[in-house]
Amino acid sequence: MISRPDGTLANGRVFFDMTGAPGEDAIDGIKVDQRGNLYVSGPGGLWVLSAAGNHLGTLRGPEHPHNMAWGDDDGRTLYLAAGRATLHHENSRR
């Protein structure tokens, strides 16, 4: 995608399409790790996508996550805000 002089964008493309995934959960928060992988709250849980747009897996928890943030001293723990809980996942590959 490029930015035009007038501030509009051109040559966009779909990075990853999860509209056909089962479930009614909203596509909401997104974070990127140090390797460029994306963590996206989407249908059924937390989707992990490569920098190339490949689905690497889905982390499922007791509640659907809405937003997230990297934390702890080493920055490897992903904290997830869900409806009634705060969840966390340690990422050894971050």
PyRosetta script that sets phi, psi and omega in degrees:
from pyrosetta import init, pose_from_sequence

init()
pose = pose_from_sequence("MISRPDGTLANGRVFFDMTGAPGEDAIDGIKVDQRGNLYVSGPGGLWVLSAAGNHLGTLRGPEHPHNMAWGDDDGRTLYLAAGRATLHHENSRR")
pose.set_psi(1, 139.2)
pose.set_omega(1, 177.5)
pose.set_phi(2, -122.3)
pose.set_psi(2, 155.9)
pose.set_omega(2, 177.7)
pose.set_phi(3, -101.2)
pose.set_psi(3, 130.3)
pose.set_omega(3, 178.5)
pose.set_phi(4, -85.3)
pose.set_psi(4, 161.3)
pose.set_omega(4, 178.8)
pose.set_phi(5, -56.3)
pose.set_psi(5, -28.5)
pose.set_omega(5, -179.5)
pose.set_phi(6, -84.1)
pose.set_psi(6, 3.4)
pose.set_omega(6, 177.2)
pose.set_phi(7, 92.1)
pose.set_psi(7, -6.0)
pose.set_omega(7, 177.7)
pose.set_phi(8, -82.8)
pose.set_psi(8, 163.2)
pose.set_omega(8, -179.6)
pose.set_phi(9, -104.9)
pose.set_psi(9, 150.6)
pose.set_omega(9, 179.3)
pose.set_phi(10, -138.2)
pose.set_psi(10, 160.5)
pose.set_omega(10, 175.7)
pose.set_phi(11, 61.2)
pose.set_psi(11, 36.1)
pose.set_omega(11, 177.5)
pose.set_phi(12, -73.4)
pose.set_psi(12, 161.8)
pose.set_omega(12, 176.4)
pose.set_phi(13, -146.9)
pose.set_psi(13, 160.5)
pose.set_omega(13, 176.3)
pose.set_phi(14, -76.9)
pose.set_psi(14, 122.8)
pose.set_omega(14, 179.4)
pose.set_phi(15, -77.0)
pose.set_psi(15, -47.0)
pose.set_omega(15, 178.2)
pose.set_phi(16, -158.3)
pose.set_psi(16, 135.7)
pose.set_omega(16, -177.7)
pose.set_phi(17, -113.9)
pose.set_psi(17, 113.7)
pose.set_omega(17, 177.3)
pose.set_phi(18, -111.6)
pose.set_psi(18, 19.0)
pose.set_omega(18, -179.0)
pose.set_phi(19, -66.5)
pose.set_psi(19, -23.5)
pose.set_omega(19, 179.1)
pose.set_phi(20, -88.6)
pose.set_psi(20, -0.4)
pose.set_omega(20, -178.4)
pose.set_phi(21, -72.0)
pose.set_psi(21, 142.5)
pose.set_omega(21, 178.5)
pose.set_phi(22, -67.9)
pose.set_psi(22, 149.4)
pose.set_omega(22, 179.5)
pose.set_phi(23, 112.6)
pose.set_psi(23, 160.7)
pose.set_omega(23, -177.6)
pose.set_phi(24, -114.2)
pose.set_psi(24, 8.9)
pose.set_omega(24, -178.7)
pose.set_phi(25, -68.2)
pose.set_psi(25, 142.0)
pose.set_omega(25, -178.5)
pose.set_phi(26, -74.8)
pose.set_psi(26, 148.2)
pose.set_omega(26, 170.1)
pose.set_phi(27, -81.5)
pose.set_psi(27, 120.0)
pose.set_omega(27, -167.8)
pose.set_phi(28, -131.3)
pose.set_psi(28, -101.6)
pose.set_omega(28, -173.9)
pose.set_phi(29, -70.5)
pose.set_psi(29, 156.2)
pose.set_omega(29, 177.8)
pose.set_phi(30, -147.7)
pose.set_psi(30, 137.2)
pose.set_omega(30, 175.7)
pose.set_phi(31, -139.8)
pose.set_psi(31, 157.3)
pose.set_omega(31, 179.8)
pose.set_phi(32, -120.4)
pose.set_psi(32, 137.7)
pose.set_omega(32, 176.2)
pose.set_phi(33, -92.3)
pose.set_psi(33, -179.5)
pose.set_omega(33, -175.4)
pose.set_phi(34, -67.3)
pose.set_psi(34, -18.1)
pose.set_omega(34, 178.1)
pose.set_phi(35, -91.2)
pose.set_psi(35, -3.0)
pose.set_omega(35, -179.4)
pose.set_phi(36, 92.2)
pose.set_psi(36, 2.3)
pose.set_omega(36, 176.5)
pose.set_phi(37, -72.5)
pose.set_psi(37, 143.9)
pose.set_omega(37, 179.0)
pose.set_phi(38, -101.9)
pose.set_psi(38, 140.3)
pose.set_omega(38, 175.5)
pose.set_phi(39, -115.5)
pose.set_psi(39, 115.0)
pose.set_omega(39, -172.7)
pose.set_phi(40, -125.6)
pose.set_psi(40, 126.4)
pose.set_omega(40, 173.8)
pose.set_phi(41, -76.2)
pose.set_psi(41, 123.4)
pose.set_omega(41, -176.0)
pose.set_phi(42, -148.2)
pose.set_psi(42, -167.9)
pose.set_omega(42, -177.9)
pose.set_phi(43, -55.0)
pose.set_psi(43, 122.5)
pose.set_omega(43, 175.0)
pose.set_phi(44, 86.8)
pose.set_psi(44, -5.5)
pose.set_omega(44, 179.4)
pose.set_phi(45, 149.6)
pose.set_psi(45, -150.5)
pose.set_omega(45, -178.3)
pose.set_phi(46, -100.4)
pose.set_psi(46, 112.6)
pose.set_omega(46, -178.4)
pose.set_phi(47, -86.8)
pose.set_psi(47, 137.3)
pose.set_omega(47, 176.5)
pose.set_phi(48, -112.1)
pose.set_psi(48, 122.0)
pose.set_omega(48, -178.0)
pose.set_phi(49, -120.9)
pose.set_psi(49, 142.3)
pose.set_omega(49, 176.5)
pose.set_phi(50, -74.7)
pose.set_psi(50, 167.9)
pose.set_omega(50, 178.0)
pose.set_phi(51, -63.3)
pose.set_psi(51, -20.6)
pose.set_omega(51, 178.2)
pose.set_phi(52, -87.7)
pose.set_psi(52, -4.2)
pose.set_omega(52, 178.9)
pose.set_phi(53, 91.7)
pose.set_psi(53, 20.4)
pose.set_omega(53, 177.0)
pose.set_phi(54, -94.1)
pose.set_psi(54, 140.4)
pose.set_omega(54, 179.3)
pose.set_phi(55, -76.6)
pose.set_psi(55, 114.0)
pose.set_omega(55, -179.2)
pose.set_phi(56, -90.2)
pose.set_psi(56, -22.0)
pose.set_omega(56, -179.9)
pose.set_phi(57, 159.2)
pose.set_psi(57, 171.1)
pose.set_omega(57, 178.2)
pose.set_phi(58, -129.9)
pose.set_psi(58, 126.3)
pose.set_omega(58, 176.0)
pose.set_phi(59, -92.3)
pose.set_psi(59, 123.8)
pose.set_omega(59, -178.6)
pose.set_phi(60, -108.9)
pose.set_psi(60, 138.3)
pose.set_omega(60, 179.6)
pose.set_phi(61, -130.5)
pose.set_psi(61, -174.2)
pose.set_omega(61, -178.8)
pose.set_phi(62, -70.6)
pose.set_psi(62, -20.1)
pose.set_omega(62, 178.8)
pose.set_phi(63, -140.3)
pose.set_psi(63, 156.7)
pose.set_omega(63, 178.5)
pose.set_phi(64, -73.9)
pose.set_psi(64, 126.1)
pose.set_omega(64, 177.5)
pose.set_phi(65, -76.5)
pose.set_psi(65, 147.7)
pose.set_omega(65, 178.8)
pose.set_phi(66, -112.2)
pose.set_psi(66, -42.1)
pose.set_omega(66, 178.2)
pose.set_phi(67, -143.9)
pose.set_psi(67, 169.2)
pose.set_omega(67, -173.9)
pose.set_phi(68, -154.7)
pose.set_psi(68, 165.0)
pose.set_omega(68, 177.4)
pose.set_phi(69, -155.0)
pose.set_psi(69, 142.9)
pose.set_omega(69, 173.9)
pose.set_phi(70, -76.3)
pose.set_psi(70, 141.4)
pose.set_omega(70, -179.0)
pose.set_phi(71, -150.6)
pose.set_psi(71, -167.5)
pose.set_omega(71, -173.7)
pose.set_phi(72, 70.3)
pose.set_psi(72, 169.1)
pose.set_omega(72, -174.8)
pose.set_phi(73, -60.9)
pose.set_psi(73, -35.9)
pose.set_omega(73, -177.8)
pose.set_phi(74, -90.9)
pose.set_psi(74, -4.0)
pose.set_omega(74, 178.6)
pose.set_phi(75, 68.5)
pose.set_psi(75, 19.3)
pose.set_omega(75, -176.8)
pose.set_phi(76, -101.4)
pose.set_psi(76, -3.9)
pose.set_omega(76, -179.3)
pose.set_phi(77, -100.6)
pose.set_psi(77, 126.2)
pose.set_omega(77, 178.6)
pose.set_phi(78, -97.7)
pose.set_psi(78, 116.1)
pose.set_omega(78, 178.0)
pose.set_phi(79, -93.8)
pose.set_psi(79, 132.7)
pose.set_omega(79, -175.9)
pose.set_phi(80, -118.0)
pose.set_psi(80, 129.8)
pose.set_omega(80, 175.2)
pose.set_phi(81, -91.6)
pose.set_psi(81, 120.7)
pose.set_omega(81, 178.8)
pose.set_phi(82, -118.7)
pose.set_psi(82, -179.5)
pose.set_omega(82, -175.5)
pose.set_phi(83, -53.5)
pose.set_psi(83, -52.1)
pose.set_omega(83, -177.8)
pose.set_phi(84, -123.9)
pose.set_psi(84, 11.6)
pose.set_omega(84, -174.1)
pose.set_phi(85, -148.8)
pose.set_psi(85, 159.5)
pose.set_omega(85, 167.9)
pose.set_phi(86, -111.6)
pose.set_psi(86, 120.9)
pose.set_omega(86, -177.2)
pose.set_phi(87, -106.4)
pose.set_psi(87, 162.7)
pose.set_omega(87, 174.5)
pose.set_phi(88, -144.6)
pose.set_psi(88, 152.9)
pose.set_omega(88, 179.9)
pose.set_phi(89, -140.6)
pose.set_psi(89, 122.8)
pose.set_omega(89, 178.1)
pose.set_phi(90, -86.0)
pose.set_psi(90, 128.2)
pose.set_omega(90, -178.3)
pose.set_phi(91, -105.7)
pose.set_psi(91, 103.6)
pose.set_omega(91, -178.6)
pose.set_phi(92, -72.7)
pose.set_psi(92, -15.2)
pose.set_omega(92, -178.5)
pose.set_phi(93, -96.4)
pose.set_psi(93, 0.0)
pose.set_omega(93, -176.6)
pose.set_phi(94, -65.8)
pose.dump_pdb("model.pdb")
